[in-house]
Amino acid sequence: RFNKKIIVPGDKSISIRWVMLSSLAIGISKSINLLESEDVKSTIRSMKKLGVKIHKKKNIYYVEGVGLNGLNVKKNEKINAGNSGTFARLFCGLISSYASEVTIFGDKSLSRRDFSRVIKPLQLFGVNFKSNNNKLPIKIVGTNFLRPIYYLEQKGSAQIKSAILFAALNTPGKTVIDCVKSRNHTE
């Protein structure tokens, strides 16, 4: 017999995606038990910088979504991803429909990681990138005229799929991702 209560901490990958998706929704979303890791905090700080209202009361986070294309992206915006590779890669897709130049940077560790896995499919949408060997800092110049793509994803990467799905939200037509099995956080 097991007569104990177990409290499981929130999941990092799902917490980051929840903050991003809730930011693009219309209305107020709430989450109980959101993971409060540094990666999730970087995501919250970044979305707040783009005009999303996020606050915590007791153990509940509230996000007041701004809707698709509702982010307040300033000219030459700079976003600090900290050490969150998940947020940084997904953000490349999320910001792809904004014609402003946005620079995403991170800490020393994140700046050594390769971003080509998300740069390549997002370029097919019509997004322009400036980087040093596909590493941070990356300048992203999105477009109001994204085109739908067909993408064969062979790494089994949930980050690649999620970046494509974020970009596809603002793309007219049908985007198709043919992929090997990966985690389905965003789907």
MOHUZI-V132519 format. One record per pair of residues at least 24 apart in sequence whose ideal C-beta (glycine too) atoms are under 7 Angstrom apart, sorted by the first residue. I is the first residue (numbers start at 1). J is the second residue. D is the distance in whole Angstrom. If there is no record, write none. Layout:
BEGIN
i = {I;I}
j = {J;J}
d = {D;D}
END
This chain:
BEGIN
i = {9;10;10;11;12;12;12;13;13;14;15;16;16;16;16;16;17;17;17;19;19;19;19;20;20;20;22;22;23;23;23;23;23;24;24;24;25;26;26;27;28;28;28;29;29;30;30;30;31;31;32;32;33;34;38;38;39;39;39;39;39;42;42;42;42;42;43;43;46;46;46;46;49;68;68;69;69;71;73;73;73;75;76;77;78;78;79;80;80;81;81;82;82;83;83;83;85;85;86;88;89;89;89;89;90;90;90;90;92;92;92;92;93;93;93;93;93;93;93;94;95;95;96;96;96;96;96;96;97;97;97;97;98;99;99;99;101;101;102;103;103;104;104;104;104;105;105;106;110;111;111;117;117;117;118;118;118;121;121;121;121;122;122;124;124;125;125;125;146;146;147;148;148;148;148;149;150;151;152;153;153;153;154;156;156;156;157;158;158;158;161;162}
j = {35;34;35;35;37;39;40;86;185;185;40;40;43;84;86;87;162;185;186;43;44;47;63;47;90;94;63;65;47;52;63;65;66;65;67;68;65;65;67;65;62;63;64;63;65;60;61;62;60;61;59;60;59;61;82;83;82;83;84;86;87;80;81;82;84;87;84;87;79;80;81;87;79;169;170;97;170;98;98;100;102;100;101;102;103;105;104;105;106;106;110;106;107;107;109;110;110;113;159;136;115;118;159;163;159;162;163;166;118;122;140;163;118;122;162;163;164;166;167;166;140;142;122;125;127;142;146;167;142;144;146;170;142;142;143;144;139;141;140;137;139;136;137;138;140;136;137;136;136;135;136;155;157;160;159;160;163;149;151;160;164;163;167;149;151;149;167;171;170;171;171;172;173;174;175;175;176;177;178;177;179;180;180;180;181;182;182;182;183;185;186;186}
d = {6;5;3;6;5;6;6;6;5;5;5;6;5;7;5;5;7;5;6;5;6;6;6;7;6;6;4;6;5;4;6;6;7;6;7;6;4;5;5;6;6;7;5;5;6;5;7;5;7;5;6;5;7;5;6;6;7;7;4;7;6;7;6;4;5;6;6;5;5;7;7;7;7;6;6;6;7;7;5;5;6;6;6;5;5;7;5;6;7;4;6;6;6;5;6;5;6;6;6;7;7;5;4;6;7;5;5;6;5;6;6;6;7;6;7;3;6;3;4;4;6;6;6;6;5;4;6;4;5;7;6;4;5;6;6;5;6;5;5;5;5;7;7;5;7;5;4;5;6;6;4;6;6;5;7;6;4;7;5;7;5;6;6;4;7;6;5;6;6;4;7;7;4;6;5;5;5;5;5;6;4;7;6;4;6;4;6;5;4;5;7;4}
END
